[in-house]
């Protein structure tokens, strides 16, 4: 079956504009995660969803960041009033369920550049 | 805050050489995973270790979880150019499902 898909693959935006990043998880996966990766570094956890609820939003850097998930499937990460420090690759992952050492399957990421 | 430090940060070796990547923390993890990431792609899971002292082998790759479940190592025997990539360890603290990722080791294997 299809893997995790993300769109757009690349996004260039001007400072101060809002952006929306989309993630389509693997069908049947109830857990969905968002991470941020800067310059080939390790991944920084942002938020995860179990179904449509987000039990852990602790990684969101500021109130400019928000995310939602609808129908237990597609998720959107929104960044308002983008800043240059928001430039990074945003990765989405899904797993069968939350908790335990379930494998997380990653999408290819969205590379965000804020000019 | 749980942190995972990886070493070395960069490694450039020739085909056929052996190497070891280390992943260290002061925190205890219920399980630890190793991922490999290639440019333009998301990380792909290589292995999960869950028991202190556990050793897992995946062809030329050997993974070890420390007895105290605070550290791990990845050993590659006879490296090949196809092993080139960013290697990431990730620890599961046991609460919810948030993974803490290591700082990453970028490996380049040349002919």
Interface residues (C-beta under 8 A of the other chain):
Chain A: X4 X31 X33 X35 X40 X41 X42 X43 X44 X45 X48 X55 X56 X58 X59 X91 X93 X95 X98 X99 X100 X101 X102 X103 X104 X105 X106 X107 X108 X109
Chain B: X4 X6 X30 X31 X33 X40 X41 X42 X43 X44 X45 X48 X50 X86 X88 X90 X92 X96 X97 X98 X99 X100 X101 X102 X103 X104 X106
